Amino acid sequence: MTVVVTTPTGHVGSRVVRLLLQAGARPRVLVREPARLDEETRARVDVRRGDLTDAAFVRAAVSGARTVFWVDPTPHTAPDPIDASLTTAAPLVEAARAGAVERVVLLSSIGAEKRHGVGHIDALAGIEERLDATGADVLHLRCAYFFTNLLLDLEGLARNVLTTAFEPDRPMPWVDPRDVGDIVAARLLGDTWRGRVVQAVHGPEDLTFHQVARILSEALGRTIRLDPVGVDAARDALRTTGLSPSAVEGIVGMTTGSRDLMPEQPRDLLTTTPTRLGGWAHAVLRPLLEGARPFRP
């Protein structure tokens, strides 16, 4: 059974690769820079070096695989992120339609169920629809807001400020990417699912950004002040960085499009994962902040 893993050095992919190896599998990993894999991992996997935006590479690398774990590598800052995501996934879709791939596990997102109006997440909705039409067995994992998104503003957190354009009082599900990786690995190795399957991954609890700031304050040993910013201000700030209008709207749309979102699947035994934000922040975020710059309580 050949399992292909894309983005094997990412927050989710690295966890998936480790679990597959520990289960006795030898995954085929698609990676642009093999040196980013640690030496032990590199010796135990089937490395295919290439770029996921190279259609010929993707077609050859996934051909003959039983299952592919697909993570869209497109950065939100791409000039036209939705088009880039759909174009990058096209060779996988073609391989699945041709029968060269039997099963696909897609790392999707909560919000994809809306299909339109959720910024760059609209691309994941489009990939879902294209994969659904191939006839392959497809599992869409619609994940919550990643804990690791907090790492995108280490400078702000080092100044004890948490900035967000999300509504600060609206609860939303948060999840540890390692927990997502656990589910991915189980699904990749499992042989019971067929057809089109959707599984949400909601994390342990829904949190408002006010609650997140309080949790971080306790876990980090410093008072984190929440700084909500309006959508217009966020849009203006992104424009000043030189991003294209499509990139700006792709980023802002993920916030505005989520305001009225009710996830398609409820929180239950299957969608709830165990790791809490406070424990993650103490184990992962706190050492990064304390090592990056002087600590100010």
ZIVENSUL-V230437 format. One record per helix or strand. SS is the DSSP state (H for helix, E for strand). FROM is the first residue (numbers start at 1). TO is the last residue. Records with the same first field share a line. If there is no record, write none. Layout:
BEGIN
SS->FROM-TO  FROM-TO
END
This chain:
BEGIN
E->3-6  28-31  46-49  65-70  101-109  137-143  145-146  161-164  172-175  196-201  205-207  225-228
H->13-22  34-36  39-44  55-62  81-97  112-114  121-132  147-158  177-189  209-220  231-240  245-256  277-292
END
